[in-house]
Amino acid sequence: MITTRQHRTAAAVIALALGLFAILRPAPLCAEDAPERFPVLLGVGVLYGATGMIDYDTPPERNQEWIGDRMWGGGLVFEKMFNRYFGLHSGMWYTKLQFKIRSEKDQGTEEIHIENVALTMPVFAMASIGIGPVTVSLLAGVCFTYITESYISVEHEDRRYSTNAMRVSNYTQEGVGGGLEIKYTITDSFDIFIAGTAERYLSDYLTNIKDLDGKMYNYSVKIGVLHRAF
């Protein structure tokens, strides 16, 4: 059943997409007095990084701790420069994220493995400076993640248990983020880029689980190619 929260999340994503379209859509220019045009860049990239969890609600007597793991994925990148120095950086990334919950029990240590599949949209302001073919940009803004799949698995000596964890996952995540991006112009139409970004989420990661929760964060390196679309 689609909840009011899902309706609001979908409406927010649609509003962001329409806003980005309005920003990126080229405007007609007069030939005789056309101002300097700044490009829209569209591209693709891959990422790899590390995840973590800020544990704020697990009492010591539970003998449990969150352990971050890795993340990887790929996606689309959109950039629009408004002038020589300021622009907008966004995109849509498909990622897989892994965590562990380590528990100390009488029979020994047990690890619960969590794997999420998610879509992430960053909306970052971009402050740039160009030196020859190299452009260096500072990124800062907000990010939105929608968890589409979540699985929990526990391995024992004789078998492995696995279950769908969407019912206990807060699948809409909002946070803040930023980083540094370096672009290198290889032709009049193409750039290559490398970026290091970090995201800190403000939403609870779990729902309906007492005394076990946290907030996600991650670090990633992204590389890819950008094309000047118009």
N, C-alpha and C positions, 0 to 999 in steps of 0.2 A: 504494500500500500504506500502511495506517495504521500509523504508528510508535508506539513506546512513549511518545515525547515528545508526540505528538499526543494519545494517550490521557490522559496526565497533564495536558496543557493543558485538554482538554475537561472532565476531572474537576474541575479547579480552577475553571473558569468555572461549572460546575453547582453546586459547593459555594458559590461567592459568590452565585449567584442564589438558592439556597435560604436562605442566611443573610439576604440582603436581604428575602426574602419573610417570613421569621420576624420580622424587625424591623418591617417595614411593616404586617404583618397587624394589624387592629384587635382589641383585647381587649374582652370583655364588661365592662360597668360596672354597678354597682348604682345604681339611681335615687336612693336616699335619701342616699348618701354618695359620690357620684361625684367623683373628683378632677378637677382642671383637665386638659382634654384638649389635646394639642398636635397640630397637623395633619400629615397626610401630603400632600405636594404632588406632583402629576404634571403634566408639561408637555412642550412641544416647543420646539425652538430651531434656529437656524442659526449657523454659525461661519465665520469667515474669519481667516486668519493667515499666518504665515511659518514655514518649516521651516529646519533647519540640520543640519550634521553635524560632530561633533568628530572630526577626523582624527588618529588616534594611531598608525597602523601603515603609513603610506605613506612610503617613503624618498625623499629629495629627488631622487635620480637618475631616478626614474620620471617626473618632470615632470608630475605629476597633482595636482589639487586638487579637493576637494568644494566645490560651490557650492549653498547653500540656495535654495529658491524659495518657492512659495506652497502653501497648503492651504485647503480649503474643504469644507463638508459640512453635515449636519443630523442631528438625532437626538432622543432621548427623555431627559427629565430626571426624576429621582426625589429627593425630599428628605423627611426625617423629623426633626422636632424632638423631642428627649427632654425638654427643659425650655425655659425662656425664652432660654437662652443657648447651648446646645449641641445639635448635631444631626449628621445624616449627609447627604452629598450624593453622588449617584451618577447613573448613566444609561448610555445606549448611543449612541455617535456613529458615523455612517457618513461617512468622510472620503476625500478624494483628496489625495495628497501628491506633490510634485514635487521632484526634485533634479537636479543636473547634475554630471558629472565632466569637468573641462576638462583637456585634454592638449596639451602643447607638442611638436610633431613637426617633422621636417625640412621637411615640405611646408606647415606652418602650424599654426594652432590648431584642434583638434577638440573638439567638445562631445558628450558622451554624455548623453542625456536619460533620466531614470528617473521613471516614474509608478507609484505604488502606490495600491491601493484597500484600505481597512482598516476594521476595527471596533475602537473604543476604549471601554473601560469604566473611568472613574475611580471610585475609592472614597476620598472625601475626608471627613475630620472637618471640622466646620463650627462656628466660634465666631461668634455673632451678637449684635448689639445693635440694638434698634429705637428709632427716634425718630419718633413720629407714624406716618404711613403708610410711612415709609422704613425698610428693614432692611438693615444692612451686615454682611456675613459674610466672615470670613477662612477660606480653604480650604487644607487641606494633607493629603497622604496618598500613596497609590500609584495607579498606572494600568497597565492591561494592554491591549495592542494585538495584534490578530491580522490579519496581512496576507493578504488573500484573493486579490489579483491584483497582479502586478508585471511591468512591461514596460520594456525598454530599447530606445531608438531612436537611430540615428546618421544625421544628414543630410549628404549630399554634394551637390555641384553638380548632378549628373544624377539622383540617386535617393536614396531613404530606406530604411534597413534597420531592421527592428523584430523583436524576439524576446521570448518569454516568459522572465522572469528569476526565476521562483519557485524553480528548482533551485539558485540561488545566494543566495537571500534567506533570512534568518532570520525566518521568518514569525510567530514568537511573540516579542513584545517586552514586557519588564517594566521599569517605571521609577518615578520619584517625581515629584510635581507639587504645584501649589498655585496660589493666586491670590486674587482679590477679587471678590465678587459684591454687587451692589446690587439690591434688590427694591423695587418700589413697589406698594402695594395700591391697586387701582382699584375693586374691589367687594368684598363679603364673601366672594366665591368665587374671585376671580382676582387674580393679581399679574403684573406684567411685570418682567423682569429683564435686566440686562446684567452680564457677567462678563468679566474678563480673567484668563486662566490660562496657565501655562507647564508644560511637561513635559520631563523629562530622562531618557532611557532608559539603562539600565545593561547592556542586552544588545548584543552585536555585531550590526551591521546585515547583514553578509554572511557567507556560509559558503563554504569551499572556494576562496577566492581569496587567493593569497599576496601579502602586501605591499600590500594595498589594503583598508582597512576603517575603520570609524568607528562612532560611537554617535549616534543621532538625538536632536534636541531640537526643540521648537516653541513658538511663542507664538500665541495666538489670542484673538479677541474673540467672545463668544457673546451672542446676544440671543434672547428668546423669551417665552413665556407659561406661567404655572403655574396650575393649578387645585387648590383644596383638595378632595381627594377624600373624606376623612373625618377 
